[in-house]
Amino acid sequence: MKRQHAVEIILTRPVTRTELHRACRSVPLAANADRTRLMTVRPAKSPGRALRSLRHQLDRLLPIDVLTSHYPDRSGQVELNVAFTRPIRALIGQAATARGQKSAEFLSRTVVEAVARDERTRTRHLTARLQDLLVHHTPEAVLACAAHVLLDHQRPSSSSSRDVDDQRPSAVHTTP
């Protein structure tokens, strides 16, 4: 049974209007404002098959860097589809062999470790910035300012104040 899978397409450069129009004749696509990321929904038995079939269909039409399943699976993982050159595949294979792993397992672990490392670095940076603020401001003032900025950031700029007040939490859909 085929299910629908949301796929995000990350491009190596902004796609031209002509390239986007040509690709949209094959696959319905939604582009972000600067045309560096696209979204589509793809029928397939699994997210991996959706990514592979989409790459096969669009690779000659768009400058695709990475395809990714948009929603995480039950274990919180997203699937990536990256096209490597033969020399890069050989290097990955050598590194995986040196660690006694399969290439896919090695690559998966390497990416997960890099993302975790980046998150730790970002958290340390944010903590340092926050500590710098606390040298000159009270914790209450920093918290109140942060809340104000976050609330302003979440408020839709094109809506009237009445529209914002009418939004109910029950109408918001979130995914874990």
C-alpha positions, -999 to +999 in steps of 0.1 A: +000+000+000+014+034-010+013+062+015+019+099+010+053+112+022+062+149+026+097+155+010+119+185+014+143+193-015+173+213-006+190+229-036+227+237-042+217+272-055+184+291-060+164+275-088+155+297-118+119+303-126+123+284-158+138+254-140+111+255-114+084+257-140+098+228-159+101+207-128+065+215-118+053+200-150+065+166-136+060+170-099+038+195-079+063+216-060+061+245-035+091+268-032+103+290-004+108+328-010+144+325-022+138+293-042+165+273-024+141+248-008+112+230-023+084+208-008+063+181-023+042+151-013+052+118-029+033+085-029+055+055-020+057+024+002+083+041+024+100+074+029+132+060+013+114+049-018+098+083-020+132+100-019+148+077-044+120+080-070+119+117-066+156+120-071+154+098-102+126+120-116+140+154-107+178+150-108+182+161-144+158+191-139+170+207-106+203+214-088+194+190-059+218+189-030+198+168-005+163+152-003+149+146+031+117+132+046+100+162+061+086+144+092+106+123+116+098+086+119+087+070+152+123+070+165+127+107+157+149+102+126+145+118+092+157+100+061+183+118+039+191+111+002+224+125-008+241+118-042+278+112-037+304+111-064+323+078-068+355+092-051+334+103-021+316+070-019+350+053-019+363+075+010+331+068+030+336+031+023+372+032+035+363+051+066+335+027+074+357-004+068+383+011+092+356+013+119+341-021+111+308-006+099+287-006+068+289+026+048+252+036+055+257+029+092+289+049+093+274+078+075+243+078+097+263+078+129+287+105+116+258+128+107+240+122+140+272+129+159+279+160+139+243+173+145+247+166+183+281+183+183+266+214+166+237+215+190+261+214+220+282+242+204+251+263+198+239+257+234+274+267+248+274+299+226+238+308+237+247+302+274+278+324+271+257+352+255+231+349+282+257+350+310+271+382+293+236+397+295+232+388+331+263+408+340+245+440+330+208+431+336+187+413+362+174+378+354+139+392+355+147+419+329+164+394+306+134+369+309+108+397+303+127+409+273+131+374+258+094+367+263+086+400+246+108+393+216+096+357+213+059+367+214+065+394+188+084+369+166+055+344+167+028+370+159+018+371+122+028+405+108-001+407+083-029+398+107-048+424+126-048+423+164-083+408+163-072+379+141-043+372+165-067+372+195-091+349+177-065+321+173-071+292+196-045+267+208-069+239+198-066+250+161-028+247+161-014+214+149+020+204+160+041+173+154+067+160+178 
